[in-house]
Amino acid sequence: MADIIIDNIMISEVSDDSDYEHVCQNLYEYNVQVTDGVLKIPGKDINLYLKDESGKVVGGIFCETWSYGLYIDVFWIDDSYRHKGYGKIMLTEAERLGKEIGCIFAHTCTFTYQSPEFYKRMGYKVFGVNDEYPNGIKQFFLKKRL
């Protein structure tokens, strides 16, 4: 894309890390202001790792907390450790830790080729579906009261 200039203001794809950080930080500060600080509560990340007997990471669940919610951002378990109950244990522990610090609900999104049925079995309810992807792929938005 070529730069677009309107009234001496430029729209450009060219940037560096500081430009990205500047935009994100300003959006965060705006959101904190307009939510009267609720956005920052509880404001603690919850990251759990599944490790084998040698200490090698074979899975992990990474969650952020804000506005009394626990957002499950990344959740992966190596194929050889799936269907053995580790996912259930990890998700339950992340939820427990979230509730302990003040979260009242958990939410996430997942795709048809990932784990919507797992989340449903864990008590999550679908509250939205994006079915605009090709090849029948759907994105599910799920939530659960803690």
PLY file of the C-alpha trace (Angstrom):
ply
format ascii 1.0
element vertex 146
property float x
property float y
property float z
element edge 145
property int vertex1
property int vertex2
end_header
0.00 0.00 0.00
1.25 3.45 -0.80
1.05 6.06 1.95
-2.15 8.08 1.91
-1.93 11.76 2.81
-5.01 13.70 3.88
-4.66 17.30 5.12
-0.96 16.76 5.91
-1.75 13.60 7.95
-0.33 10.32 6.68
-1.79 6.81 6.78
1.09 4.38 6.45
1.98 0.72 6.92
5.52 1.69 7.91
6.16 1.66 11.66
8.45 0.41 14.37
7.81 -1.26 17.73
7.51 2.07 19.52
4.65 3.13 17.20
2.78 -0.08 17.99
3.39 0.28 21.73
2.28 3.94 21.61
-1.08 3.05 20.05
-1.67 0.11 22.42
-0.71 2.09 25.52
-2.97 4.98 24.60
-5.90 2.66 23.91
-5.33 0.93 27.25
-5.21 4.25 29.11
-8.41 5.39 27.39
-10.17 2.13 28.26
-9.09 2.35 31.91
-10.39 5.93 32.08
-13.80 5.24 30.56
-14.33 2.12 32.70
-13.48 4.01 35.90
-10.60 1.61 36.43
-12.70 -1.59 36.27
-10.63 -2.68 33.27
-7.62 -3.09 35.58
-9.40 -5.45 38.01
-7.95 -7.95 38.81
-5.25 -7.33 36.20
-3.09 -10.40 36.81
-2.02 -12.90 34.17
-2.45 -16.59 34.92
-0.03 -18.80 33.00
0.18 -22.52 33.72
2.53 -25.02 32.07
2.22 -28.77 31.64
5.67 -30.37 31.86
6.80 -33.95 31.36
9.08 -35.86 33.75
12.18 -34.23 32.23
10.76 -30.72 32.64
9.99 -30.24 28.94
6.90 -28.10 28.32
4.19 -30.21 26.69
1.32 -27.80 27.18
0.19 -24.49 28.56
-2.76 -22.26 29.28
-2.24 -18.48 29.25
-4.95 -16.24 30.64
-5.41 -12.52 31.17
-7.76 -10.99 33.69
-9.63 -7.71 33.41
-13.06 -6.29 34.23
-13.65 -9.22 36.61
-13.18 -11.66 33.72
-10.70 -14.43 33.00
-9.83 -14.51 29.30
-8.31 -17.78 28.07
-6.01 -16.54 25.33
-3.77 -19.54 24.54
-4.39 -23.18 25.48
-2.37 -25.99 23.90
-1.41 -29.52 24.84
0.95 -31.73 22.82
-0.88 -34.48 20.91
0.71 -37.26 22.97
-0.72 -35.78 26.19
-4.25 -35.08 24.96
-7.32 -37.05 26.06
-5.69 -37.93 29.40
-7.46 -35.37 31.58
-4.65 -32.79 31.68
-6.68 -30.17 29.83
-9.55 -30.47 32.29
-7.16 -30.16 35.23
-5.37 -27.16 33.74
-8.56 -25.30 32.82
-10.10 -26.01 36.23
-6.97 -24.69 37.97
-6.90 -21.53 35.81
-10.56 -20.93 36.64
-9.92 -21.52 40.36
-7.02 -19.05 40.36
-9.11 -16.53 38.45
-11.99 -16.85 40.89
-9.57 -16.56 43.81
-8.40 -13.15 42.60
-11.89 -11.85 41.87
-12.98 -13.04 38.42
-16.69 -13.80 38.16
-16.67 -15.26 34.64
-14.32 -16.85 32.12
-14.44 -16.47 28.35
-12.55 -17.54 25.25
-12.85 -18.18 21.55
-11.99 -21.31 19.61
-12.43 -22.71 16.12
-14.19 -25.83 14.80
-10.78 -27.47 14.27
-9.72 -26.74 17.85
-11.78 -27.40 20.96
-15.36 -26.07 21.10
-16.70 -29.40 22.37
-14.11 -29.52 25.17
-15.19 -26.10 26.43
-18.87 -27.08 26.22
-18.15 -30.20 28.31
-16.43 -27.91 30.84
-19.61 -25.84 31.25
-18.95 -23.05 28.73
-21.88 -21.71 26.71
-21.61 -20.42 23.16
-22.72 -16.78 22.94
-21.57 -16.05 19.42
-20.43 -17.74 16.23
-18.54 -16.29 13.30
-19.29 -18.49 10.29
-17.69 -16.29 7.63
-14.51 -18.37 7.30
-14.03 -20.61 4.25
-14.29 -24.42 4.20
-16.96 -24.60 6.89
-14.66 -23.26 9.61
-16.46 -21.51 12.44
-15.19 -19.45 15.34
-17.03 -19.92 18.64
-17.16 -17.37 21.46
-17.81 -19.04 24.80
-18.30 -17.97 28.41
-18.86 -19.46 31.84
-19.81 -18.06 35.23
-17.19 -18.89 37.85
0 1
1 2
2 3
3 4
4 5
5 6
6 7
7 8
8 9
9 10
10 11
11 12
12 13
13 14
14 15
15 16
16 17
17 18
18 19
19 20
20 21
21 22
22 23
23 24
24 25
25 26
26 27
27 28
28 29
29 30
30 31
31 32
32 33
33 34
34 35
35 36
36 37
37 38
38 39
39 40
40 41
41 42
42 43
43 44
44 45
45 46
46 47
47 48
48 49
49 50
50 51
51 52
52 53
53 54
54 55
55 56
56 57
57 58
58 59
59 60
60 61
61 62
62 63
63 64
64 65
65 66
66 67
67 68
68 69
69 70
70 71
71 72
72 73
73 74
74 75
75 76
76 77
77 78
78 79
79 80
80 81
81 82
82 83
83 84
84 85
85 86
86 87
87 88
88 89
89 90
90 91
91 92
92 93
93 94
94 95
95 96
96 97
97 98
98 99
99 100
100 101
101 102
102 103
103 104
104 105
105 106
106 107
107 108
108 109
109 110
110 111
111 112
112 113
113 114
114 115
115 116
116 117
117 118
118 119
119 120
120 121
121 122
122 123
123 124
124 125
125 126
126 127
127 128
128 129
129 130
130 131
131 132
132 133
133 134
134 135
135 136
136 137
137 138
138 139
139 140
140 141
141 142
142 143
143 144
144 145
